[in-house]
Amino acid sequence: KPREVCSICGKQFASQAARQRHSLLHVEARPYRCDSCGIGFKLKVHLKKHNLYKHTDEYPCECRVCGKRFKDSSAVRLHERIHSSERPFQCQCGKSFKTRENLWGHR
Protein backbone atom coordinates (compact mmCIF):
# COMPACT_ATOMS: atom_id res chain seq x y z
CA LYS A 1 0.00 0.00 0.00
CA PRO A 2 1.45 3.41 -0.93
CA ARG A 3 2.35 5.52 2.07
CA GLU A 4 2.32 9.26 2.52
CA VAL A 5 5.79 10.65 3.28
CA CYS A 6 6.67 13.93 4.98
CA SER A 7 8.83 15.93 2.56
CA ILE A 8 10.72 17.53 5.46
CA CYS A 9 11.65 14.64 7.75
CA GLY A 10 10.78 11.53 5.73
CA LYS A 11 8.35 10.08 8.30
CA GLN A 12 5.72 7.82 6.71
CA PHE A 13 1.96 7.94 7.26
CA ALA A 14 -0.94 5.70 6.31
CA SER A 15 -3.07 8.60 5.06
CA GLN A 16 -2.74 12.04 3.55
CA ALA A 17 -4.72 13.52 6.46
CA ALA A 18 -2.25 12.07 8.98
CA ARG A 19 0.68 13.48 7.00
CA GLN A 20 -0.97 16.90 6.83
CA ARG A 21 -1.55 16.95 10.62
CA HIS A 22 2.10 15.98 11.11
CA SER A 23 3.34 18.73 8.78
CA LEU A 24 2.02 21.33 11.24
CA LEU A 25 4.83 20.29 13.58
CA HIS A 26 7.34 21.71 11.09
CA VAL A 27 5.91 25.25 11.04
CA GLU A 28 6.18 28.02 13.62
CA ALA A 29 2.46 28.88 13.68
CA ARG A 30 0.58 27.96 16.87
CA PRO A 31 -3.07 28.47 15.91
CA TYR A 32 -4.66 26.69 18.88
CA ARG A 33 -4.72 29.10 21.85
CA CYS A 34 -5.67 28.33 25.43
CA ASP A 35 -8.54 30.59 26.52
CA SER A 36 -7.28 30.55 30.13
CA CYS A 37 -3.59 31.37 29.79
CA GLY A 38 -3.00 32.25 26.13
CA ILE A 39 -0.36 29.61 25.37
CA GLY A 40 -0.41 28.54 21.72
CA PHE A 41 -0.17 25.01 20.32
CA LYS A 42 0.51 23.62 16.87
CA LEU A 43 -2.00 20.77 17.20
CA LYS A 44 -5.50 20.77 18.69
CA VAL A 45 -4.75 17.55 20.60
CA HIS A 46 -1.89 19.32 22.41
CA LEU A 47 -4.25 22.11 23.49
CA LYS A 48 -6.71 19.50 24.81
CA LYS A 49 -3.95 17.81 26.84
CA HIS A 50 -2.77 21.18 28.15
CA ASN A 51 -6.28 22.05 29.33
CA LEU A 52 -6.66 18.66 31.01
CA TYR A 53 -3.32 18.86 32.83
CA LYS A 54 -3.16 22.56 33.67
CA HIS A 55 -6.71 23.79 34.06
CA THR A 56 -8.75 20.92 35.58
CA ASP A 57 -8.64 18.68 38.60
CA GLU A 58 -10.19 15.78 36.69
CA TYR A 59 -8.63 12.32 36.80
CA PRO A 60 -10.87 10.35 34.42
CA CYS A 61 -8.63 7.30 33.83
CA GLU A 62 -8.28 4.52 36.39
CA CYS A 63 -5.73 1.74 36.92
CA ARG A 64 -7.45 -1.61 36.39
CA VAL A 65 -5.41 -3.20 39.19
CA CYS A 66 -5.31 -0.74 42.11
CA GLY A 67 -7.85 1.92 41.17
CA LYS A 68 -5.40 4.85 41.22
CA ARG A 69 -6.65 7.64 38.96
CA PHE A 70 -4.77 9.54 36.24
CA LYS A 71 -5.38 12.40 33.85
CA ASP A 72 -4.87 10.36 30.67
CA SER A 73 -4.68 6.79 29.40
CA SER A 74 -0.96 6.93 28.60
CA ALA A 75 -0.21 7.71 32.25
CA VAL A 76 -2.34 4.74 33.31
CA ARG A 77 -0.47 2.42 30.91
CA LEU A 78 2.86 3.55 32.34
CA HIS A 79 1.59 3.12 35.90
CA GLU A 80 0.14 -0.34 35.25
CA ARG A 81 3.63 -1.66 34.52
CA ILE A 82 4.39 -1.54 38.25
CA HIS A 83 1.79 -4.29 38.71
CA SER A 84 3.34 -6.57 36.09
CA SER A 85 6.63 -8.35 35.56
CA GLU A 86 7.11 -6.55 32.22
CA ARG A 87 10.55 -4.90 31.98
CA PRO A 88 10.85 -3.65 28.39
CA PHE A 89 13.85 -1.31 28.84
CA GLN A 90 17.09 -3.25 28.71
CA CYS A 91 20.63 -2.04 29.37
CA GLN A 92 23.62 -3.36 27.47
CA CYS A 93 24.81 -4.91 30.75
CA GLY A 94 21.78 -7.22 30.78
CA LYS A 95 19.67 -5.55 33.48
CA SER A 96 16.13 -4.57 32.50
CA PHE A 97 13.77 -1.93 33.84
CA LYS A 98 10.07 -1.11 33.90
CA THR A 99 10.54 2.52 32.81
CA ARG A 100 12.86 4.41 30.49
CA GLU A 101 13.64 6.79 33.34
CA ASN A 102 14.86 3.94 35.54
CA LEU A 103 17.12 2.74 32.73
CA TRP A 104 18.52 6.26 32.29
CA GLY A 105 19.17 6.50 36.04
CA HIS A 106 20.97 3.17 35.93
CA ARG A 107 23.24 4.29 33.10
C-alpha positions as CSV (number, residue, x, y, z in Angstrom):
1,K,0.0,0.0,0.0
2,P,1.4,3.4,-0.9
3,R,2.4,5.5,2.1
4,E,2.3,9.3,2.5
5,V,5.8,10.6,3.3
6,C,6.7,13.9,5.0
7,S,8.8,15.9,2.6
8,I,10.7,17.5,5.5
9,C,11.7,14.6,7.8
10,G,10.8,11.5,5.7
11,K,8.4,10.1,8.3
12,Q,5.7,7.8,6.7
13,F,2.0,7.9,7.3
14,A,-0.9,5.7,6.3
15,S,-3.1,8.6,5.1
16,Q,-2.7,12.0,3.6
17,A,-4.7,13.5,6.5
18,A,-2.3,12.1,9.0
19,R,0.7,13.5,7.0
20,Q,-1.0,16.9,6.8
21,R,-1.5,16.9,10.6
22,H,2.1,16.0,11.1
23,S,3.3,18.7,8.8
24,L,2.0,21.3,11.2
25,L,4.8,20.3,13.6
26,H,7.3,21.7,11.1
27,V,5.9,25.3,11.0
28,E,6.2,28.0,13.6
29,A,2.5,28.9,13.7
30,R,0.6,28.0,16.9
31,P,-3.1,28.5,15.9
32,Y,-4.7,26.7,18.9
33,R,-4.7,29.1,21.8
34,C,-5.7,28.3,25.4
35,D,-8.5,30.6,26.5
36,S,-7.3,30.5,30.1
37,C,-3.6,31.4,29.8
38,G,-3.0,32.2,26.1
39,I,-0.4,29.6,25.4
40,G,-0.4,28.5,21.7
41,F,-0.2,25.0,20.3
42,K,0.5,23.6,16.9
43,L,-2.0,20.8,17.2
44,K,-5.5,20.8,18.7
45,V,-4.8,17.6,20.6
46,H,-1.9,19.3,22.4
47,L,-4.2,22.1,23.5
48,K,-6.7,19.5,24.8
49,K,-4.0,17.8,26.8
50,H,-2.8,21.2,28.2
51,N,-6.3,22.1,29.3
52,L,-6.7,18.7,31.0
53,Y,-3.3,18.9,32.8
54,K,-3.2,22.6,33.7
55,H,-6.7,23.8,34.1
56,T,-8.8,20.9,35.6
57,D,-8.6,18.7,38.6
58,E,-10.2,15.8,36.7
59,Y,-8.6,12.3,36.8
60,P,-10.9,10.3,34.4
61,C,-8.6,7.3,33.8
62,E,-8.3,4.5,36.4
63,C,-5.7,1.7,36.9
64,R,-7.4,-1.6,36.4
65,V,-5.4,-3.2,39.2
66,C,-5.3,-0.7,42.1
67,G,-7.9,1.9,41.2
68,K,-5.4,4.8,41.2
69,R,-6.7,7.6,39.0
70,F,-4.8,9.5,36.2
71,K,-5.4,12.4,33.9
72,D,-4.9,10.4,30.7
73,S,-4.7,6.8,29.4
74,S,-1.0,6.9,28.6
75,A,-0.2,7.7,32.3
76,V,-2.3,4.7,33.3
77,R,-0.5,2.4,30.9
78,L,2.9,3.5,32.3
79,H,1.6,3.1,35.9
80,E,0.1,-0.3,35.3
81,R,3.6,-1.7,34.5
82,I,4.4,-1.5,38.2
83,H,1.8,-4.3,38.7
84,S,3.3,-6.6,36.1
85,S,6.6,-8.3,35.6
86,E,7.1,-6.6,32.2
87,R,10.6,-4.9,32.0
88,P,10.8,-3.6,28.4
89,F,13.8,-1.3,28.8
90,Q,17.1,-3.2,28.7
91,C,20.6,-2.0,29.4
92,Q,23.6,-3.4,27.5
93,C,24.8,-4.9,30.8
94,G,21.8,-7.2,30.8
95,K,19.7,-5.5,33.5
96,S,16.1,-4.6,32.5
97,F,13.8,-1.9,33.8
98,K,10.1,-1.1,33.9
99,T,10.5,2.5,32.8
100,R,12.9,4.4,30.5
101,E,13.6,6.8,33.3
102,N,14.9,3.9,35.5
103,L,17.1,2.7,32.7
104,W,18.5,6.3,32.3
105,G,19.2,6.5,36.0
106,H,21.0,3.2,35.9
107,R,23.2,4.3,33.1
